[in-house]
Structure formats: structure tokens, C-alpha cells
């Protein structure tokens, strides 16, 4: 992780374990976990369970590198795990956009800021 930080990385993709996810989050990185992992109930190779990292507050980005449809299913699976539906939706939509520099111009959008419009997009 430190090597990635030294190279200027600001997103940790699919950390292997909870300690790595927590460390990346503590360092200010966005922590991306896979939607298929959530839908399946865990990693296909025994690594970090994405839902556990989200519930612990150590992951804030949800993506899918090989099964895009799992994003929608993962949002509802997270809601069943006790994650607020609004938070789960943001993790699959707005938070990744912000992390990639494509979201609202403010650091974080909230309902108090009003609706998202094309003027918010960089």
C-alpha cells in the first residue's frame, strides 16, 4: 500500500484483507470493492468479504470489473446487510464518479446541495 501511495495512487482496488482496506482508508484513499463479491457473499478466492469492509466503514466505492449487472444486485444485498439504501446507491454511482474526478465539483454531494445537474460535472 505504501508503494502505491508513493506513486500517487488515491484508490485501492480490491484490497486482499480488512487490515489493508482499513489502512488505505486511513491514508485517505478511496477503497473499491467488487459487487460480485457482495452478491456471492464473499471473495471467489478467499480474500476480503466486501460487505464486511463496507459495514466496517473501510470501503466506499463499489464496482464490477467483469459482471456489471452485479452492481444493481449488490446495492440491494447491502441494504439487506443493514447498509442504508442511499449509501449503497451512492457507493455504486456517485462515489466512484467523484473518485475518478467526474462527480460534482464539491468534495461530496449531499441532498442539501440540491439535485445533481450537468453543471456539477467536471
C-alpha positions as CSV (number, residue, x, y, z in Angstrom):
1,X,0.0,0.0,0.0
2,X,2.8,2.4,0.9
3,X,4.3,1.9,-2.5
4,X,1.0,2.7,-4.2
5,X,0.7,5.8,-2.1
6,X,4.3,6.8,-3.1
7,X,3.3,6.6,-6.7
8,X,0.4,8.9,-6.1
9,X,-2.4,6.4,-6.1
10,X,-5.5,7.5,-4.4
11,X,-7.7,4.5,-4.9
12,X,-7.2,1.0,-3.5
13,X,-8.8,-1.6,-5.7
14,X,-9.9,-4.9,-4.2
15,X,-7.8,-4.9,-1.0
16,X,-6.9,-8.5,0.0
17,X,-7.9,-8.2,3.6
18,X,-9.6,-5.9,6.2
19,X,-6.4,-4.6,7.6
20,X,-5.3,-3.4,4.1
21,X,-8.7,-1.8,3.4
22,X,-8.6,0.0,6.8
23,X,-5.1,1.2,6.3
24,X,-5.9,2.5,2.8
25,X,-9.0,4.3,4.1
26,X,-6.9,5.8,7.0
27,X,-4.4,7.1,4.4
28,X,-7.3,8.9,2.6
29,X,-7.6,6.6,-0.3
30,X,-10.9,5.6,-1.8
31,X,-11.3,1.8,-1.3
32,X,-13.0,0.0,-4.1
33,X,-14.6,-3.4,-3.6
34,X,-16.3,-5.7,-6.1
35,X,-20.1,-6.0,-6.5
36,X,-19.8,-9.7,-7.5
37,X,-18.1,-10.3,-4.1
38,X,-21.1,-8.9,-2.4
39,X,-23.6,-10.8,-4.5
40,X,-21.7,-14.1,-4.0
41,X,-21.3,-13.5,-0.2
42,X,-17.5,-13.3,-0.4
43,X,-14.4,-13.5,-2.5
44,X,-14.1,-16.3,-5.0
45,X,-10.6,-16.9,-3.8
46,X,-10.9,-16.5,0.0
47,X,-9.9,-12.8,0.3
48,X,-11.8,-9.9,1.9
49,X,-15.5,-10.1,2.1
50,X,-16.6,-6.8,0.5
51,X,-19.7,-6.4,2.6
52,X,-17.7,-6.7,5.8
53,X,-15.4,-3.9,4.7
54,X,-18.4,-1.7,3.8
55,X,-20.1,-2.3,7.1
56,X,-16.9,-1.5,9.0
57,X,-16.6,1.8,7.1
58,X,-13.4,0.7,5.4
59,X,-14.7,0.7,1.8
60,X,-16.6,3.4,0.0
61,X,-16.5,2.5,-3.7
62,X,-18.4,-0.3,-5.4
63,X,-17.5,-1.5,-8.8
64,X,-17.5,-4.6,-11.1
65,X,-14.7,-5.5,-13.4
66,X,-16.4,-8.4,-15.1
67,X,-20.1,-8.6,-14.2
68,X,-21.7,-5.1,-14.5
69,X,-25.2,-6.4,-13.6
70,X,-24.0,-7.3,-10.2
71,X,-23.8,-3.6,-9.2
72,X,-27.6,-3.4,-9.0
73,X,-27.9,-6.7,-7.2
74,X,-25.1,-5.7,-4.8
75,X,-26.9,-2.4,-3.8
76,X,-29.9,-4.4,-2.6
77,X,-27.8,-7.1,-1.0
78,X,-26.0,-4.3,1.0
79,X,-29.4,-2.9,2.1
80,X,-30.2,-6.4,3.4
81,X,-26.9,-6.3,5.4
82,X,-28.1,-3.1,7.1
83,X,-26.4,-0.5,4.9
84,X,-28.7,2.4,4.1
85,X,-30.0,2.1,0.6
86,X,-29.0,5.7,-0.2
87,X,-25.4,4.9,0.9
88,X,-25.3,1.7,-1.2
89,X,-26.6,3.5,-4.3
90,X,-24.0,6.3,-3.8
91,X,-21.2,3.7,-3.5
92,X,-22.2,2.3,-6.9
93,X,-22.8,5.6,-8.6
94,X,-21.7,9.0,-7.2
95,X,-18.7,8.0,-5.1
96,X,-16.8,6.2,-7.9
97,X,-17.5,9.2,-10.2
98,X,-16.1,11.6,-7.6
99,X,-13.1,9.3,-7.0
100,X,-12.4,9.4,-10.8
101,X,-12.8,13.2,-10.9
102,X,-16.1,13.0,-12.8
103,X,-18.5,13.9,-10.0
104,X,-19.8,17.1,-8.5
105,X,-17.3,19.9,-8.1
106,X,-17.6,19.8,-4.4
107,X,-15.8,17.1,-2.4
108,X,-19.1,15.4,-1.6
109,X,-22.6,15.9,-2.9
110,X,-25.5,15.8,-0.4
111,X,-29.2,16.2,-0.8
112,X,-28.8,19.7,0.9
113,X,-26.8,20.8,-2.2
114,X,-29.9,20.2,-4.4
115,X,-30.2,18.0,-7.4
116,X,-27.2,17.0,-9.5
117,X,-27.2,18.7,-12.8
118,X,-24.9,18.8,-15.8
119,X,-23.3,22.0,-14.3
120,X,-21.9,19.8,-11.4
121,X,-20.0,17.5,-13.7
122,X,-16.4,18.5,-14.5
